[in-house]
């Protein structure tokens, strides 16, 4: 795989990146209330952070994309703004999203990013998508952090694919549990396919 033309900064969906195992063990609401860095998320309160942070893998991907061009925007600030476009639907006790089409409208209007919802995407199509667009936000199983395991299902989590070829895929995972599964994680196409839900969002900057 050829190197990227520039470094793509990594950001976790938690402000303390090594909290993933605690979130899995204790649940997001309990674990994230122990995050000492929560204010960096842009949340007004610890409760707001604990409710939202488990739902903002897509905003973490967007934060990384924006950081590539030198803009750092907190994840929960992004989530609030995206909600205004319908990218999340917030009801008492639940948050639905990320909803792709409103997200595309949001990033165009707020940041001038060209994005496209893509469905029925074969894993083998992703290298060509990246030749046309700078990034691909891929819907995968969150268990992609454990590639040696079989996923219980596909989809439900978003990762930022930054490079892809027939030899392997490179991606940032906002909920990776180790440095190797967070920043510039690598998987062979066959292994990526086991987790990939054949949909996502192509983003150009």
Secondary structure, 3 states (H helix, E strand, C coil): CCCCCCCCCCCCCCCCHHHHHHHHHHCHHHHHCCCCCHHHHCCCCHHHHHHHHHHCHHHHHHHHHHHHCCCCCCHHHHHHHHHCCCCCEEECCEEECCCHHHHHHHHHHHHCCEEEEEECCCHHHHHHHHHHCCEEEEEECHHHHCCCCCCCCCCCEEEEEEEECCCCEEEEECCCCCHHHHCCEEECHHHHHHHEEEEEEEEEC
